[in-house]
Amino acid sequence: MEEPPTQTSHLQGSLWMLAYCALFAVVAGLVRVLSQSVSTAEIVFFRTAIIVAAMLLWRRRGQGRMTTRRLGIHFSRKSWACAGA
């Protein structure tokens, strides 16, 4: 059984969310600037390649397991994201 969340885990989760929002804004700005001189397919390819490389490094260093009980929901979300791109 999982332990109940603590105040520290809530703070850590909030900081991760803030970091995500900041990085999302940076990426959106970079895409806007780069889209004037680089094709959309290249931007999507390199953005995805960087994300995959970062995830592989994170996984290799043993920073934690990536597991889910809702694989179908994640697959659906990613499918809609790919369809929208």
PyMOL commands that set and color helices and strands:
alter all, ss='L'
color gray80, all
select helices_A, chain A and resi 7-34+40-60+71-84
alter helices_A, ss='H'
color red, helices_A
deselect
rebuild
show_as cartoon
